[in-house]
Amino acid sequence: MKAQEVIRSIEAEQLKSDLPIIYVGDTIKVGVRIREGGKERVQPYEGIVIAKRHGGINATITVRRIFQGVGVERVFLVHSPRVDNIKIIRRGKVRRAKLYYLRDRVGKATRVKQRFDRSL
């Protein structure tokens, strides 16, 4: 049991405390640290959250966006040092935990209603 306590304490140090509460259906902007040569910069990746998985240090979100007419999905480890910041653009009103059905839709059919009862 001692080993589990040590692992939990190490994980607790790595957890980010400044993250907003993210729900499935939200449109978010994730600042991703990218290394080019010797320089490092933050590249924004904006899209809709279609899935959330796991919890604690292993929490991940799947963000989908349309880039040049092609759907692109990226899975972000929320507490990763590569993720610089997460900003919520708008809240979405959905009735499912996973929005995989958006993969089959094109254009205006991919829109999600906006939710106004949760703050940004």
C-alpha positions as CSV (number, residue, x, y, z in Angstrom):
1,M,0.0,0.0,0.0
2,K,3.0,2.3,0.6
3,A,3.9,2.3,-3.1
4,Q,0.4,3.5,-4.1
5,E,0.7,6.5,-1.7
6,V,4.1,7.5,-3.2
7,I,2.6,7.3,-6.7
8,R,-0.4,9.4,-5.7
9,S,1.8,12.0,-4.1
10,I,4.0,12.3,-7.2
11,E,0.9,12.5,-9.4
12,A,-0.6,15.2,-7.2
13,E,2.5,17.5,-7.8
14,Q,2.0,17.2,-11.6
15,L,-1.7,18.1,-11.6
16,K,-2.6,21.5,-13.0
17,S,-4.7,23.6,-10.8
18,D,-5.6,26.5,-13.2
19,L,-7.7,24.5,-15.7
20,P,-11.3,25.4,-16.4
21,I,-14.1,22.8,-16.0
22,I,-14.5,21.3,-19.5
23,Y,-17.7,19.6,-20.6
24,V,-18.3,17.5,-23.8
25,G,-19.8,19.8,-26.5
26,D,-17.7,22.8,-25.5
27,T,-15.7,24.7,-28.1
28,I,-12.3,25.3,-26.6
29,K,-8.9,26.7,-27.6
30,V,-6.0,24.6,-26.5
31,G,-2.5,26.3,-26.5
32,V,0.0,23.6,-27.5
33,R,3.7,24.1,-27.0
34,I,5.6,23.4,-30.2
35,R,9.3,23.2,-30.5
36,E,10.8,24.4,-33.8
37,G,14.5,24.2,-34.0
38,G,15.8,25.8,-30.8
39,K,12.7,28.0,-30.3
40,E,9.5,27.1,-28.5
41,R,6.1,28.7,-29.3
42,V,2.4,28.2,-28.4
43,Q,0.1,27.1,-31.2
44,P,-3.6,27.4,-30.7
45,Y,-5.8,24.4,-31.6
46,E,-9.5,25.3,-31.6
47,G,-12.3,22.8,-31.8
48,I,-15.2,21.0,-30.2
49,V,-14.7,18.5,-27.3
50,I,-16.2,15.3,-28.5
51,A,-15.0,13.0,-25.7
52,K,-13.5,13.0,-22.2
53,R,-11.7,10.0,-20.8
54,H,-10.1,8.8,-17.6
55,G,-9.5,11.0,-14.6
56,G,-6.8,12.5,-12.4
57,I,-3.4,12.7,-14.0
58,N,-4.5,10.5,-17.0
59,A,-7.5,12.7,-18.0
60,T,-7.7,13.2,-21.8
61,I,-10.0,15.2,-24.0
62,T,-10.6,14.6,-27.7
63,V,-10.9,17.8,-29.7
64,R,-12.3,17.9,-33.3
65,R,-12.0,20.6,-35.8
66,I,-12.5,21.0,-39.6
67,F,-9.2,22.0,-41.4
68,Q,-9.4,22.6,-45.1
69,G,-12.6,20.5,-45.4
70,V,-11.1,17.5,-43.5
71,G,-12.1,16.6,-40.0
72,V,-9.0,16.5,-37.7
73,E,-9.1,15.1,-34.2
74,R,-6.5,15.4,-31.5
75,V,-6.3,13.8,-28.1
76,F,-4.8,16.0,-25.4
77,L,-3.5,14.8,-22.1
78,V,-5.0,17.6,-20.0
79,H,-2.2,17.7,-17.4
80,S,0.6,17.4,-19.9
81,P,3.4,20.0,-19.9
82,R,2.9,20.3,-23.6
83,V,-0.6,21.8,-23.0
84,D,0.1,25.4,-22.2
85,N,-3.5,26.6,-21.5
86,I,-7.1,25.8,-22.2
87,K,-9.6,28.5,-22.9
88,I,-13.4,27.9,-23.3
89,I,-14.8,29.8,-26.2
90,R,-18.5,28.7,-25.9
91,R,-20.5,26.1,-24.0
92,G,-22.4,23.4,-25.9
93,K,-25.8,21.9,-25.1
94,V,-25.6,18.2,-25.7
95,R,-27.3,15.1,-24.4
96,R,-24.5,12.5,-24.8
97,A,-21.2,11.8,-23.2
98,K,-19.5,11.1,-26.5
99,L,-20.2,13.0,-29.7
100,Y,-18.8,10.5,-32.2
101,Y,-21.8,11.0,-34.4
102,L,-20.3,14.4,-35.5
103,R,-17.7,12.4,-37.5
104,D,-20.4,11.4,-40.0
105,R,-21.8,14.9,-40.4
106,V,-20.8,17.7,-42.8
107,G,-21.2,21.5,-42.7
108,K,-24.0,23.0,-40.8
109,A,-25.2,19.6,-39.5
110,T,-22.1,19.6,-37.2
111,R,-23.4,22.6,-35.2
112,V,-24.1,22.2,-31.5
113,K,-26.5,24.4,-29.7
114,Q,-25.1,27.0,-27.3
115,R,-25.6,26.6,-23.6
116,F,-26.1,29.7,-21.5
117,D,-26.6,28.4,-17.9
118,R,-22.9,27.5,-17.4
119,S,-20.4,30.3,-17.1
120,L,-17.3,30.4,-19.4
